[in-house]
């Protein structure tokens, strides 16, 4: 069987890999979320014949909670126009908001890895802003594109269709090395519940896009 050296898939057997080491000259890493806007499902029409109907579309949003080396915490997300910044704190930027899943480029976070000692941890997660939870049909995939080394893929499998959010991957820096660990942990709640599960300790209020 051929091994694809250009892509690594994190799964339960291999949940963690190294992304970068301090001083190795990494640039900006892109984190991409792609999902299916809707999935065709069979339904009976006139005279009992089967016809294809589309499952309701969902608005799936990519986001990141971060803790910097000095202990400061925050979130980068489309909600509340918290798109972040690449070349100043928090060194994380969300480039847009795909509200339908129809954009072939999906949604992208950009993380400046020029100095990995700036970070303590970054949680990549997604949440359903609008539409009924339907992770099993969304077929979500997150792919990390480091500036060197293989792409890293995390599939949003093991779906919980009663969950609003999914913690996807955790990036952690010990000052010498940056690693990424697969999470794929479905959470029945929004950002405050994600925070509660991972202990970032932020204060939350309602916001809209």
Buried (B, 14 or more C-beta within 10 A) or exposed (E): EEEEEEEBBBEEEEBEBEBBEBEBEBEBBBBBBBBBBBBEEEEEEEEEEEEEEEBEBBBBBBBBBBBBBEEEBBBBBBBEEBBBEBEEEBBBBBBEBBBBBEEEEBBBBBBBBEEBBBBBBBBBBBBBBEBEBBBBBBBBBBBBBBBEBBBBBBBBEEBBEEBBBBBBBBBBBEEEBBBBBBBBBBBEBBBEBBBBBBEBEEEEEEEEE
